[in-house]
Amino acid sequence: MDLEEKKDKNKRLLGEIVRFLLVGGLATVCDYAVYLLFRKVVLPAGLFYENTVWNVASAVIATTLGFLVGLLINWVLSVVFVFRDGKRSVDVKSKKDFIKFTVIALIGLVFTQVAVGVGVLIIPSFPLFGVEQFFSLGWNEWLLKAVTTCIVLVFNYFARKKFIFR
């Protein structure tokens, strides 16, 4: 591979990563919006009194529903927009590839559910910027979601690149 081909390959890879981050950002915003909707409106922590078990269950259910919305948005946009330069861009719409995509995402979901569920249970809320909560949720939940999102984002990119969008 000569220098020009290498530059072109690096440019395509950088474009792919930028597109991946944009799509992931949009899917994450949708995931968080659904999480917030279910956590505070549909399945609020106080729905069954002030029960610690329900508080954790509510967080895990809201995480799962947000994940499902984010997954669908991410799949469609990944096929159409992110990995469009791949050699397999034409045939990645198969059921087999969607199943691989979903399994990879499920690994991230399980990691996120465990982190958020355990985190809500053991990490107390804390003030940040002089405020106890953000959109009616404690900063501990938002911090847990943000950290797990970053970890899962890196895992998803490399796993999808290796197993689906080669």
C-alpha positions, 0 to 999 in steps of 0.5 A: 500500500503506497502513501496515498492509499494509506492516507485515503484509508485513514481519511475514510476511517476517520469519517466512519468514526465521526459518523459512528459518533454522530449516530451514537450521539443521536441514539444516546439522546433518544435512549436517555429521553426514553429512560427519563420518560419511563423513570420519572413519568411512567414508572417513577421510583415512588410508584409503589411507595418508597420501595428500594427494590422498585427504585432499582427495578424502575431504573433497570426497566427504563434502561432496557426500554431506552436501550431498545429505542436506541438500538433500532435507531442505531441499526438503521443509521449504522447501515445507511450512514456509518459503515457505508464504505464497507465491502459488505455495505450492500448485504449488512441488512440481513437477519443474521447481521441484525442478530449479531448487532443485537447480541453485541448491543445486548452485552452492552445492555447487560453491562449498563443494567448491572452498573445502573442497578447496582449504582442506584442501590449503592451510590448515594446522590450528590450535589453537582454545580450546587444542584442535587438533581438534573431533570429530576434524577440524581447526579449519581444516575446520570453519572452512571449512565454517562460512564457506562455509555462511554464504555459501551460505545467503545466496545460497540464500535470495535465489536461491530466493526469486527463482526458485522461491518468488516 
